[in-house]
Each structure stands twice: as C-alpha cells, then as structure tokens.
C-alpha cells in the first residue's frame, strides 16, 4: 500500500512539473524584430522594436499596442497601432502596417521633447541590424531656419529613411522621430511622389558627426 501511494505521488509530481513547464513556455514566447529580445506574451519592448517586422508581432502584443479604430487611420488599407507603453525616453509609438508588415515606426515626444542624441539612439534601435550605413543627410530645413518644426532626414541606401522633427531651428530638441522601411512602404513612402523624390535626390550630402 505504501509503495502504491508513493508511486501515485510521484506521478502527480511529474504531471505538476510538466504543467508548470508548459505554462512558463507559453508566458515567455514573445520576440521583437531581429533583436531576439524575449518578452512576456502579449508585450513588446519598444526599445527593441524594429521597423519592417511582421504585423502579427505588433497585433499580438495586446498589452503594448492597440489597433486604432479611427477610419481615417485605415485609409488605403493600412492598419495603425498605438502604443500603450512608452520607451525609456518617455516616447509613445505609432506603428503603420500594410500587407502584413510594419513599414513605418513613429516615436512621439510631444510632452517632453528629447535631445538630438536621444532621438538618434531611438532611430538606431528602430533600424534592423541589416540596414546599410547612412548614405545621405538632409539638414536644409534646419539650415534655412524658417520652418516651424524643421526636419532632418537621413537615408540608409534606398532601403530605409529616418526623420527627426525638431521643436525649433536650434536643432537641440526633438518632438517626433520617423523611421521608414521604404521597400515595404510602397505607395505610402514619402518618396512616392516625384517631387519629393527629386528633392531628396538633390539634397545636400553631409557626413554625420554622430
């Protein structure tokens, strides 16, 4: 009788261990982009999220992002997701997705603008490791000093583009960061219009000091 009870308790113990292991695997299965950062199920670490990731990664992160149901945000067949959480600099994110992929990430620092260095760090975290080196920097709006929120654009080959929107022409504080996967953006790309592309091609090339 004692042996039977011991055998029964052993079986119950093994079943409990298997059940706990299954639950732990199910609760820690999230990954973000190509960073390999593991996060609890239903969440995304914004500081490791990459532009170009499959939309289902963002869609499934229900504790970090919510789908914007406003009809305006879905024009052209795209989906827009708004972050519930913030990155380490206090920014909230917007993810623009179409055809199953995120083609644009936006970080908003409207309440507390960040330094240019912090904004560039956000750009670096949004770009996948496969992104080429920067090939062109356009600071014409900053140089002119006549824009309300002057923009600095940086191209990474013909694959990616980043945009920093400053609070003023001093170029010290940034209120908005955009990072584009141009190949996935298609007709939503900022270069989709011929005039914008011509302007970009004629922009002044500079070597970044950062």
N, C-alpha and C positions, 0 to 999 in steps of 0.2 A: 504493500500500500504506500509506504514511504517513497519507494522508487517511482511509482506511478505519479505521485504528487510532484516529485522533483522533475520528472520528465515533462509534466503538464506546465509547470512554472517556467521551465527552460524554453518551451515552445512559445509561451506567451511573451517571454522576454525578447526572443528573437523577432517575433512579429512586431513588438513595440519599437525595436531598433530600426527595422525596415520602414515602418510607418514614419518615424521621425526623420530618417534619411530622405525619404520621398518628399516630405514637406519642406525640408531645407533646400533641396534642389529646386523645387517649384517656386520658392520665395526668393531665390537669388539668381534668376536666369536672365536678367536684363543686360544688354550691352549697348554702347553708343558709338556709332560711326566706326572708324577704323582704329579707334584708340584702344579697344579691348577693355575699357573700364567697366567692371561689373557693378551693377546697381540692383537694388531690390526690385522685384517685379512691379511694373506699373509706374516706374520713375525713370527719369533721365537726369544725369549730372550735366547741367547746362555748360559748365566749363570744359566739358569733353565732347559736346555735340558738334558734329561735322556737317557742313553743307554737302548735299548730294546723297545723304543716307536714304534708304528706302522709307517711304511714307509710313509703313506699318510700324516702324520703330517709334515714331512720334505719336501715331494714332493709338498705339498700345500703352503709352506712358500716361495713363489717365490721371495719375497723381501729380504729374508735372505739366501737362498740356491739356487744353480743352479746345474742341473744334469751335471756330467762330461761325455761328449760325446766321449772321447777318448776310442777306442775299447779295449785297454789294461785294462782300469779301469772296464770293464764289463765282464772280463773273469770269467767263472764259473757261469754265470747267475746272478751276483750281480750288484747292482747299487751303484755308488759312487756320493755323493753330496758334493759340495764345498761351504763353507760359503762365503757370500758377506760381511757380517758384522763381527765384532770382539767382543770378550768377554771383560770384564772390565780390563783384564791384557794385552790386545792387541793381543790375540791369534786368529788365524783363525782356523776354524774347518773343518774336513772331516768326513762325515758320511757314513759308509759302511752298505748297506742294502741287504737283501735277504729273499725271501719267505715272504715278507710283513712286515718285522721288521728290525730295526736298530740293528745290532749285535756288531758294534764297533764305538766308537767315538774317534777322534784324535784331539788334540789341538796343533797347531804348534806355537812355539815362536822362530822361527829361526832368525828373525831380532833383537828381543830384548829378550833374554833368561830371565826367571823369577826365583825367589828364590824357594827353595825346599818347603817352606811353601805355596807359591802361587800355586805351582803345586799340592800339596796335597789338597788345597782348591778346585782346578778345578776337581780333582778326586772325591771329596765329592759331588760336585754339579752334576756330571755326573751319579753317582750311584743312583738308585731308593731308596726310603725310606725302601723298603722291603729287601734290600741287607743285608746279615748277617755280623757280625763283622769280621774283618780281622783274618785270621787263620794262615797265613804263610807269612814271608817276606824274600826275597832272595836278599842279597846285595853282592853276591860272585864276581860279575864283578867289583864293586867298591872296594872291599877288595883287589883284585888282582892288580888293577891299571894298567892293560896292555891293556885295551880296549880303542878305540878312543872315543867312546861315551858310557861310561858304563851305564848299565841299573840296576834299582832296580824294582823288581817285587813283588807285593802284591796280595795274594789270599784271596778271601772272600768266604769261604766254597768251594764248587765245582760249584758255580754259576757265580762268577764274578772275573775278574783279572784286575789289573792296572799295567801299566809300565811307569816308569819315565826314560827318556834318558837324561843324564847329558852332559854338554859341556866338562867336564874332570873328572879326578878321585878325585878331591876335593869334589865333590858332592854338590856344592854350587848353581850352576845354571842349570836349566832345559830347554831344547830346544824342547822336544816333550813329550806329555802325551797321552798314550793309555788307554782306558777303554773298556773291553770286556764283553759282555753278553755271557758266554761260552755255555750255553744251546741253544741259538739261533744261535750261530756261526756255530755249527756243524762241517763240514769238513774244514771250514775256521778258526777254532780255532787254536791258537798257540800250543795247546796240541794235535792236531790231529795226529801228528807223534809220534810214540812210543818213539823215543829217547828223544824228547822234554819233553814228559810226565815223563819219567824215571828221567830226570834231575831235573824236578820240584819236583818230589816226594822225591828226595834225597837232596833237597836244605836245607840249614840250617834254622831252625826255630828261629825267634827272636821276642822279644817283642818290638813293636814300641814305641818310646818315644814321638810320636806325637798323 
